[in-house]
Amino acid sequence: MRRLTKKKALTLVKELDAFPKVPESYVESTASGGTVSLIAFTLMAVLAFLEFFVYRDTWMKYEYEVDKDFSSKLRINVDITVAMRCQYIGADVLDLAETMVASDGLKYEPVNFDLSPQQRLWHMTLLHIQERLKVEHSLQDVIFKAAIKAVPPESPTSLSACRIHGHLYVNKVAGNFHVTVGKSIPHPRGHAHLAALVSHDTYNFSHRIDHLSFGEAIPGIISPLDGTEKISVDPNHMFQYFITIVPTKLKTYKVSAETHQYSVTEQDRAINHAAGSHGVSGIFMKYDISSLMVKVTEQHMPLWQFLIRLCGIIGGIFSTTGTNSLSKTLVICFTDPIRLPRKGGFKITFVLSSIPVNSKKNHHLKRSCQIFSQK
């Protein structure tokens, strides 16, 4: 009984076979079929090769959430060159709470404001990248993934300008980082600069911002103000930068850090009290911090998705070429009718092949549609 049950089960399984097999004696290889097979296999290989490159590539995913960290300190990274001697200028930060931040982390280095040919080439390259970033926003993803370190060439020794570089730690509230005439001194209502000791003839706030960023310094990340150069014609000139800082969590396959991005608008004007243009000569960077945080994550296509896409490519091409061969065979069988005997039972078996239609060679057609008597 068990054997009979197994035989019945196997018979039932065979009847459910959706992929019937054709005997080899009924299959005929042709030149056209070989050509179609060659094209199909070539197309499979090319598409599978391209799909592998898509699998290797990565992309950046952007998510937004509320920044809940308001007690930590914000790091400001500065590298700016001003066309004045170091003893005539001072840089510091004053936040919204009238708290003056010590500028001990900043270094004043005498340099030459004019760039050498090598430095000018580096600077023009940086400006070109900034222009492309304004148009091609997707390039920022490439910069995130690259994380390469770019350092400008060293300048020749000279005392005509002052390079202020280093970092400061400030409270996570709105503030004002500025460079103006005279060294700063604190007092109960804030701070003041000893500008009275500096002659107006020495005023020149032409400047070049080699780097300005907020948060952890990540090599290779280009900030919006990097490479900015301003030339002042009037000695009494005010340059203002209004900066909006966005906290950012960056996680790529090369680096994982919590940093900050920012956007900036700028304006400059000459100070002329007689004409109603009041203010203080200098460079002022007023910043504010956004309450939203951006999470930038580098993602990769999972292996299972790659395998499914690969199977879809191979199976789709194979099915398409097989359907084409089936349609050709059916056209051959039904366009060349064969007379059947009136008596007896007959079974028509269609043997699929990719033989081209040729009405002059009837023996080929008869091999494509063979009739077997069944008694």
C-alpha positions as CSV (number, residue, x, y, z in Angstrom):
1,M,0.0,0.0,0.0
2,R,2.8,2.4,0.8
3,R,4.4,1.7,-2.6
4,L,1.2,2.4,-4.4
5,T,0.7,5.6,-2.4
6,K,4.3,6.7,-3.3
7,K,3.6,6.0,-7.0
8,K,0.4,8.0,-6.9
9,A,2.2,10.9,-5.2
10,L,5.0,10.8,-7.8
11,T,2.4,10.7,-10.6
12,L,0.6,13.7,-9.1
13,V,3.8,15.6,-8.8
14,K,4.7,14.8,-12.4
15,E,1.3,16.1,-13.6
16,L,2.0,19.4,-11.8
17,D,5.3,19.9,-13.7
18,A,5.1,23.4,-15.3
19,F,8.3,22.8,-17.2
20,P,7.7,19.9,-19.7
21,K,10.8,18.5,-21.3
22,V,11.2,18.1,-25.0
23,P,13.1,15.0,-26.2
24,E,16.5,15.7,-27.8
25,S,15.4,13.9,-31.0
26,Y,12.7,16.5,-31.6
27,V,15.1,19.5,-31.3
28,E,17.0,20.9,-34.2
29,S,19.8,23.4,-33.9
30,T,19.8,26.2,-36.5
31,A,22.0,29.2,-37.3
32,S,19.3,31.7,-36.4
33,G,18.7,30.0,-33.0
34,G,22.4,30.1,-32.3
35,T,22.6,33.8,-33.2
36,V,19.7,34.6,-30.9
37,S,21.4,32.6,-28.1
38,L,24.7,34.4,-28.7
39,I,23.0,37.8,-28.5
40,A,21.1,36.8,-25.4
41,F,24.1,35.6,-23.5
42,T,26.1,38.7,-24.5
43,L,23.4,41.0,-23.3
44,M,23.1,39.0,-20.0
45,A,26.9,39.4,-19.4
46,V,26.9,43.1,-20.2
47,L,23.9,43.9,-18.0
48,A,25.2,41.7,-15.2
49,F,28.6,43.5,-15.4
50,L,26.9,46.9,-15.2
51,E,24.7,45.8,-12.3
52,F,27.8,44.8,-10.4
53,F,29.1,48.4,-10.6
54,V,25.7,49.6,-9.3
55,Y,26.1,47.2,-6.4
56,R,29.5,48.5,-5.6
57,D,28.4,52.1,-5.6
58,T,27.1,53.9,-2.5
59,W,24.8,56.8,-1.9
60,M,24.1,59.3,0.9
61,K,20.8,59.2,2.8
62,Y,19.7,62.4,4.5
63,E,17.4,62.4,7.6
64,Y,16.3,65.2,9.9
65,E,15.6,65.3,13.6
66,V,15.4,67.8,16.5
67,D,18.8,68.6,18.0
68,K,18.5,67.8,21.7
69,D,22.1,68.6,22.6
70,F,22.1,72.2,23.9
71,S,24.6,72.0,26.7
72,S,27.8,71.0,24.8
73,K,30.3,73.4,23.4
74,L,30.6,74.4,19.8
75,R,34.0,74.3,18.1
76,I,34.9,77.1,15.6
77,N,37.8,76.3,13.3
78,V,39.4,79.5,11.8
79,D,42.1,80.1,9.2
80,I,41.9,83.7,7.9
81,T,44.5,86.1,6.6
82,V,44.1,89.8,7.0
83,A,46.2,92.4,5.2
84,M,47.3,94.1,8.4
85,R,50.1,93.5,10.9
86,C,49.3,91.2,13.8
87,Q,49.9,93.9,16.4
88,Y,47.2,96.1,15.0
89,I,44.2,93.6,15.0
90,G,42.4,91.3,17.5
91,A,40.0,88.4,17.1
92,D,37.4,87.2,19.6
93,V,33.9,85.9,20.1
94,L,31.0,87.5,21.9
95,D,27.8,85.4,22.2
96,L,24.2,86.4,22.7
97,A,24.5,86.3,26.5
98,E,27.3,88.9,26.3
99,T,29.8,86.3,27.3
100,M,33.3,86.9,25.9
101,V,35.1,83.8,24.8
102,A,38.9,83.6,25.4
103,S,40.8,83.5,22.2
104,D,43.7,81.5,23.6
105,G,43.2,78.8,20.9
106,L,44.0,81.3,18.1
107,K,47.5,81.9,16.8
108,Y,48.7,85.1,15.1
109,E,51.3,84.4,12.4
110,P,52.9,87.1,10.2
111,V,52.6,86.2,6.5
112,N,52.6,87.7,3.1
113,F,49.1,88.6,1.8
114,D,50.0,88.3,-1.8
115,L,50.0,84.7,-3.1
116,S,52.7,82.9,-5.0
117,P,51.9,81.4,-8.4
118,Q,51.5,77.9,-6.8
119,Q,49.3,79.3,-4.0
120,R,47.2,81.2,-6.5
121,L,46.7,78.0,-8.5
122,W,45.5,76.2,-5.4
123,H,43.2,79.1,-4.5
124,M,41.7,79.2,-8.0
125,T,41.1,75.5,-7.9
126,L,39.2,75.9,-4.6
127,L,37.1,78.7,-6.0
128,H,36.2,76.5,-9.0
129,I,35.1,73.7,-6.7
130,Q,32.9,76.2,-4.8
131,E,31.2,77.4,-8.0
132,R,30.5,73.8,-9.0
133,L,29.1,73.0,-5.6
134,K,26.5,75.8,-6.0
135,V,25.2,74.2,-9.2
136,E,25.9,70.5,-8.8
137,H,24.6,69.7,-5.3
138,S,25.2,66.0,-5.7
139,L,29.0,66.7,-5.6
140,Q,28.7,67.2,-1.9
141,D,28.1,63.5,-1.6
142,V,31.3,62.8,-3.4
143,I,33.2,65.1,-1.0
144,F,31.6,63.4,2.0
145,K,32.8,60.0,0.8
146,A,36.2,61.2,-0.3
147,A,37.5,62.7,3.0
148,I,40.9,63.7,1.6
149,K,43.1,66.2,3.2
150,A,43.9,69.3,1.2
151,V,46.6,71.8,2.5
152,P,47.5,75.0,0.8
153,P,51.2,75.5,0.0
154,E,53.3,77.4,2.5
155,S,53.7,81.1,1.9
156,P,57.1,82.9,1.9
157,T,58.1,84.7,5.1
158,S,56.9,88.3,5.3
159,L,55.4,90.7,7.8
160,S,52.9,92.5,5.6
161,A,49.8,90.6,6.8
162,C,48.6,88.4,9.6
163,R,47.3,84.9,9.5
164,I,44.8,84.1,12.3
165,H,44.3,80.3,12.7
166,G,43.2,77.8,15.3
167,H,40.0,76.9,17.1
168,L,37.7,78.2,19.8
169,Y,35.0,76.6,22.0
170,V,31.9,78.6,22.4
171,N,28.4,78.1,23.9
172,K,25.7,76.7,21.5
173,V,23.9,80.0,21.2
174,A,24.0,82.8,18.6
175,G,27.2,84.8,18.7
176,N,29.6,87.1,16.8
177,F,33.1,86.2,15.8
178,H,34.9,89.3,14.6
179,V,38.3,90.6,13.6
180,T,38.8,94.4,14.1
181,V,41.3,97.0,15.0
182,G,43.1,96.8,18.3
183,K,43.5,94.1,20.9
184,S,40.4,93.3,22.9
185,I,40.0,93.9,26.7
186,P,37.1,92.6,28.8
187,H,34.9,94.9,31.0
188,P,31.6,94.3,32.9
189,R,29.4,95.2,29.9
190,G,31.2,93.0,27.4
191,H,34.5,94.0,25.9
192,A,36.3,96.7,23.9
193,H,39.1,97.0,21.4
194,L,42.0,99.4,21.8
195,A,41.5,101.0,18.4
196,A,42.6,104.4,19.5
197,L,46.2,103.3,19.6
198,V,46.2,102.4,15.9
199,S,46.5,104.9,13.1
200,H,43.8,105.1,10.4
201,D,46.4,104.9,7.7
202,T,47.2,101.3,8.6
203,Y,43.5,100.1,8.2
204,N,43.2,97.5,5.5
205,F,40.6,94.7,6.0
206,S,41.3,93.0,2.8
207,H,41.2,89.3,3.8
208,R,41.2,85.8,2.6
209,I,39.3,83.0,4.3
210,D,41.3,79.8,3.8
211,H,39.0,77.8,6.1
212,L,36.0,78.4,8.4
213,S,34.0,75.5,9.8
214,F,32.1,74.5,12.9
215,G,32.3,71.3,14.9
216,E,34.8,68.5,14.5
217,A,37.3,69.3,11.7
218,I,37.0,66.6,9.0
219,P,39.8,66.6,6.4
220,G,38.5,67.1,2.8
221,I,35.2,68.7,3.7
222,I,34.9,72.0,1.8
223,S,32.9,74.7,3.7
224,P,31.0,77.5,1.9
225,L,33.4,80.3,2.9
226,D,36.6,78.4,2.1
227,G,38.6,80.3,-0.5
228,T,36.7,83.6,-0.1
229,E,38.8,86.6,-0.9
230,K,37.8,90.2,-0.4
231,I,39.8,93.3,-1.4
232,S,39.0,96.6,0.4
233,V,39.5,99.9,-1.4
234,D,38.4,102.1,1.4
235,P,40.4,101.7,4.7
236,N,37.2,102.1,6.7
237,H,35.3,99.1,5.5
238,M,33.0,96.6,7.2
239,F,32.6,93.0,6.0
240,Q,29.6,91.1,7.4
241,Y,28.8,87.4,7.1
242,F,25.5,86.0,8.4
243,I,25.8,82.3,9.1
244,T,23.2,79.7,9.9
245,I,24.7,76.6,11.4
246,V,23.1,73.1,11.1
247,P,24.3,70.3,13.4
248,T,25.2,67.3,11.3
249,K,25.9,63.6,12.1
250,L,28.1,62.2,9.3
251,K,28.6,58.4,9.0
252,T,30.4,57.0,6.0
253,Y,32.6,54.0,5.5
254,K,35.7,56.2,6.0
255,V,34.7,58.6,8.8
256,S,32.1,58.9,11.5
257,A,31.8,62.2,13.2
258,E,29.5,64.9,14.6
259,T,30.1,68.1,12.8
260,H,28.2,71.1,11.5
261,Q,27.3,72.5,8.1
262,Y,26.3,76.1,7.4
263,S,24.9,78.5,4.9
264,V,26.0,82.1,4.6
265,T,24.9,85.4,3.2
266,E,27.3,88.4,3.1
267,Q,27.4,92.1,2.6
268,D,30.1,94.8,2.9
269,R,30.0,98.6,3.0
270,A,32.2,101.5,3.6
271,I,32.0,103.3,6.9
272,N,31.1,107.0,6.4
273,H,29.5,108.7,9.4
274,A,28.8,111.9,7.4
275,A,26.8,109.9,4.9
276,G,24.9,108.0,7.6
277,S,26.8,104.7,7.1
278,H,27.7,103.9,10.7
279,G,29.6,101.0,12.2
280,V,33.0,99.7,13.0
281,S,35.7,98.7,10.5
282,G,36.4,95.0,10.5
283,I,35.3,91.5,9.7
284,F,32.2,90.3,11.5
285,M,30.8,86.8,11.3
286,K,27.4,86.6,13.0
287,Y,26.2,83.0,13.5
288,D,23.0,81.3,14.6
289,I,22.4,77.6,15.3
290,S,19.5,75.7,13.8
291,S,17.3,73.5,16.1
292,L,17.2,70.7,13.5
293,M,19.9,68.1,13.0
294,V,20.8,66.5,9.7
295,K,21.9,62.8,9.7
296,V,24.0,61.9,6.6
297,T,24.6,58.2,6.2
298,E,26.4,56.4,3.4
299,Q,24.4,53.4,2.3
300,H,25.1,50.3,0.2
301,M,22.8,48.0,-1.8
302,P,22.3,44.8,0.2
303,L,23.5,41.5,-1.3
304,W,20.0,39.9,-1.5
305,Q,18.7,42.9,-3.5
306,F,21.7,42.6,-5.9
307,L,21.0,38.8,-6.4
308,I,17.3,39.5,-7.0
309,R,18.1,42.2,-9.6
310,L,20.6,39.8,-11.2
311,C,18.1,37.0,-11.5
312,G,15.6,39.4,-12.9
313,I,18.0,40.4,-15.7
314,I,19.0,36.9,-16.6
315,G,15.5,35.4,-16.3
316,G,13.9,38.3,-18.2
317,I,16.2,38.0,-21.2
318,F,16.0,34.2,-21.2
319,S,12.1,34.3,-21.1
320,T,12.0,37.0,-23.8
321,T,14.2,35.1,-26.3
322,G,12.2,31.8,-25.5
323,T,8.9,33.5,-26.2
324,N,10.2,34.7,-29.5
325,S,11.2,31.2,-30.5
326,L,7.7,29.9,-29.4
327,S,5.9,32.5,-31.5
328,K,7.9,31.6,-34.6
329,T,7.1,27.9,-34.2
330,L,3.4,28.5,-33.8
331,V,3.3,30.7,-36.9
332,I,5.0,27.8,-38.8
333,C,2.5,25.2,-37.6
334,F,-0.7,27.2,-38.2
335,T,0.3,28.8,-41.5
336,D,1.1,25.4,-43.1
337,P,-2.0,23.3,-42.5
338,I,-1.6,19.5,-42.6
339,R,-4.5,17.3,-43.6
340,L,-5.5,14.8,-40.9
341,P,-7.2,11.4,-41.6
342,R,-10.9,11.4,-40.9
343,K,-10.8,8.1,-39.0
344,G,-8.9,7.3,-35.8
345,G,-7.6,9.4,-33.0
346,F,-4.6,11.6,-33.4
347,K,-2.4,13.5,-31.1
348,I,-0.6,16.6,-32.4
349,T,2.7,17.4,-30.7
350,F,4.4,20.7,-31.4
351,V,8.2,20.5,-31.2
352,L,9.6,24.0,-30.5
353,S,12.5,25.2,-32.5
354,S,13.7,28.4,-33.9
355,I,13.7,27.3,-37.6
356,P,13.1,30.3,-39.9
357,V,9.9,30.3,-42.0
358,N,10.7,29.1,-45.5
359,S,7.8,27.9,-47.7
360,K,10.1,26.3,-50.3
361,K,11.4,23.7,-47.9
362,N,8.4,21.8,-46.7
363,H,10.5,19.0,-45.2
364,H,11.7,21.5,-42.6
365,L,8.2,22.6,-41.8
366,K,7.0,19.0,-41.3
367,R,9.8,18.4,-38.9
368,S,8.6,21.3,-36.8
369,C,5.0,20.0,-36.5
370,Q,5.0,16.2,-36.4
371,I,1.8,14.1,-36.1
372,F,1.8,10.9,-34.1
373,S,-1.1,8.4,-34.2
374,Q,-2.5,7.3,-30.9
375,K,-4.6,4.2,-30.8
